[in-house]
Amino acid sequence: MTELIVISTINGVLFGMLLFLLSSGLTVIFSMMGILNFAHASFYMLGAFFGFQLTQWFGFWPALVLAPLLVGAVGMAVERYGLRNTHKHGHVAELLLTFGLAFAIEEIVSMIWGKSPMDYRVPATLDFPAFTVFSTNYPAYKIFMLVVSVAIFVALLITLKRTRIGLIVQAALTHPNMVANLGHNVGRVFMLVFGVGAALAGVAGVIAGPALVTQSDMANLLGPILFVVIVFGGLGSLSGAFIASLFIGLVQTFAVALNGSLAGAFGPLDPSFGPSVITDIWNVTISQIAPILPYVLLVLILIVRPMGLMGARET
Amino acid sequence: MIDATASAPGAAAKSRGQSLRFYGIWVIAGIALIVLPLIFSSGGSLTSFCLVGISIIFALSYNILLGQTGLLSFGHAVHYGFGGFLAIHVMNAVTAHEWPVPLPFIPLFGGIGGLALAVVIGWVMTKRAGTVFAMISLGIGELVASSSLILRSVFGGESGITTDRTGLPHMFGWSFGPQIQIYYLIAFWLMISAVAMYALTRTPLGRICNAVRDNPERVEFIGYDPHVVRYFAYGFAGFFAGIAGGLSAINFEIANSAYLGAAQSGIVLFATFIGGTAYFFGPILGAILVTYLQLGLADVTTVWQLYFGIIFIGIVVFAPGGIAGIVMMHRPLIRAGTLGMVLPSYLIALLPTTALACGVILAIETVARYTQSEGQGTVINLLGIPFDAVSPLTWLAAAVLTIGGFLVARITWRRIADAWNRAATAARDQEHHA
């Protein structure tokens, strides 16, 4: 039991940091431009697939550097040629553009690489057990993932708080018009931010690819959870996104690991009930409902505290 | 004062002409629905007409949310699915208990199913509008779709629930087995639903929905609560989506979790947006186009969904008003008679734009065939011309068509813009002088 708790905590924190890598980019883009980027999970998927292909050609470490740059370039192109043109048609048009992009990117990826999972392997230099917890060998690659996530988070924090460009980005987060009046090229700042956000998602994809499955529907699996994280943490708040990512990562990991059900706790129902909604709910295990727990949390937070845990903005 | 009374009979005659034209359109639509299967009577046509009819009702119900009240929902298919499942269960119950409920009443139960779900979840969902509502709808859509796989007794798990529509009591001697009888059932419900939804846009509730879409704060000033108004709109949209779901359950005699899924929500969003959300007939056009694209394109190419995505992105970036928006954009020109000033520039732009489109299609098809060429050989047929997917000549042709077509087409598009400026100015001057 303790082993389960320890392993699940480590895995949960790992998943949470991965979610934070993705949601931090999404939050910064949303705070600055008011656009909720539906295609963010698609950038994550592009990162994984570019990482896979570049690993086949050049090896894992060059891929770790090149793939996020490529995804960042794609992100900048999307902002420059797509979002800037639809900005004048309102938020709905921008949201629908990113929605259509998510759809198109998934189709292009499944056209080029097919629909089956890719054989994206952990690099040989990292394929050893890092330490042994109780009786389980914990792989070193997952520790590597954790280290990279934390390093990027720290780098992001330092860039935002201590550099000049970070200062401009922070200002443009709350007062974009004033920043433009002061003479900064807000358009270029937006493009840069969008590109960096996309590159963050790409990094998450490159390092998560070997651990999670690299398949053309991975964006659909992670996309809605990302939005739950954003709404749960509060739109526009980076610290809220951090807390929400860790919380949802832990909840989902523990839920998948547990195998309890009402039937397990209280015994089977009287057979006279027959197949009905009550027997379904009685017999379902926590691990079966683990994928929908984030959505239940979404509904709860919207009923209890609609602006999210640390929400600042509504739109 | 003398002028006012003298022009009154003229104004009355003009409004009589307008109402004649208005009711005439509905009468012609009704006659067309009745006559259509007699002209195109093949099995394939009947099936596609049935699918188009269902999809028109669904798209019109979605436009109550999107176009009328400004609520972008990514989970509208849950009402469609609930309507379908309730209809299936009612049909099975009627057959089992031999109740006197003939088939034409079943879509009403579908509507009740959609309405019930909308009443339950709508109050929480409509608290916010805009981006937050879109995300809530996405989350709740996924929640309901995933729950349907857990609650197997009601939703039938992965295989769904089947029924037999001929087991219900007959009406007018029809057993509703043959597809033509199902077509007339769908056409009947299409007519009723379309009339009802159009009437809804003309009621005070419909107008206040428009006001909530445009300026919710001001609606509060005049005494209405936007939350309540959105809740009503959500209920109506759920009801009509449930009718579409019930008809779909009748047509396919099965209801499964795909009815509720994100893919179905995405398709209705595509159809409504591509058709145009600002006009009533927009979703009708969009539903017809998207259904025929789904049916026809899947036979022609393996990557038809990519074309869907590209068309959608194109409409969002270049024509956010949809097809209806483009059509209605020409109305002032037609009324002023200056349409002839833009038509030649359209014709000139047609050739390079078609070349550009052919280049892009050729590139996509070549990549698709190159990466998925199991058992299909490497030759693709575009417009009857065979292209070998591995030969560099094909790649060259695609590059020339795309890049060359784009460069030439850009010039012709600028000419269209100039011609439009002139025509629009001329139309405006005519209106001022009239």
Contacts between the chains, C-beta under 8 A, distances in Angstrom:
chain1	res1	chain2	res2	distance
A	36	B	131	5.2
A	36	B	134	7.5
A	36	B	135	7.0
A	82	B	313	7.6
A	82	B	317	6.5
A	85	B	317	5.5
A	86	B	316	6.3
A	86	B	317	5.7
A	86	B	320	7.4
A	89	B	320	4.6
A	91	B	130	6.7
A	91	B	131	6.3
A	92	B	70	7.8
A	92	B	72	5.5
A	93	B	316	5.7
A	93	B	320	4.9
A	95	B	72	6.7
A	95	B	131	6.5
A	95	B	134	6.3
A	96	B	72	7.6
A	96	B	269	7.8
A	96	B	273	6.4
A	96	B	312	7.7
A	96	B	316	5.0
A	97	B	313	6.4
A	97	B	316	4.8
A	97	B	317	6.5
A	99	B	74	7.8
A	99	B	269	7.8
A	100	B	309	5.6
A	100	B	312	4.2
A	100	B	313	4.2
A	100	B	316	5.9
A	101	B	309	7.8
A	101	B	313	6.5
A	103	B	266	7.1
A	103	B	305	7.4
A	103	B	308	7.4
A	103	B	309	4.3
A	103	B	312	7.2
A	104	B	306	6.3
A	104	B	309	3.4
A	104	B	310	6.1
A	104	B	313	6.2
A	107	B	303	6.4
A	107	B	305	5.0
A	107	B	306	3.8
A	107	B	309	5.7
A	108	B	306	6.4
A	111	B	303	5.2
A	111	B	306	6.4
A	111	B	364	7.8
A	111	B	367	6.6
A	111	B	368	5.3
A	111	B	371	6.5
A	111	B	372	7.4
A	112	B	367	6.7
A	112	B	371	5.4
A	113	B	371	7.5
A	114	B	371	7.2
A	114	B	372	7.0
A	220	B	262	7.5
A	224	B	138	5.9
A	224	B	139	6.4
A	224	B	142	4.9
A	227	B	135	4.8
A	227	B	138	6.1
A	227	B	139	6.7
A	228	B	139	6.0
A	230	B	135	7.5
A	231	B	132	7.2
A	231	B	135	5.6
A	231	B	136	7.6
A	231	B	139	7.5
A	235	B	131	8.0
A	235	B	132	7.4
A	275	B	152	7.5
A	275	B	153	4.5
A	276	B	153	5.0
A	277	B	151	5.7
A	277	B	153	6.0
A	277	B	154	5.8
A	279	B	153	7.0
A	280	B	150	6.3
A	280	B	151	4.8
A	280	B	152	5.8
A	280	B	153	5.6
A	280	B	154	7.8
A	281	B	151	7.5
A	284	B	150	5.4
A	288	B	150	6.4
A	289	B	150	6.5
A	291	B	146	6.0
A	292	B	142	7.4
A	292	B	143	5.6
A	292	B	146	4.3
A	292	B	147	6.5
A	292	B	150	7.8
A	294	B	139	7.9
A	295	B	139	4.8
A	295	B	140	7.0
A	295	B	142	5.5
A	295	B	143	3.8
A	295	B	146	7.4
A	296	B	143	6.8
A	298	B	136	7.3
A	298	B	139	4.2
A	298	B	140	7.8
A	298	B	143	7.7
A	299	B	124	7.0
A	299	B	139	7.1
A	299	B	140	6.7
A	299	B	143	6.9
A	302	B	124	6.3
A	302	B	127	7.3
A	302	B	136	6.1
A	303	B	124	5.9
A	306	B	127	6.2
A	306	B	128	6.6
A	306	B	132	7.8
A	314	B	128	7.0
A	314	B	132	6.7
A	315	B	130	5.5
A	315	B	131	6.1
A	315	B	132	7.5
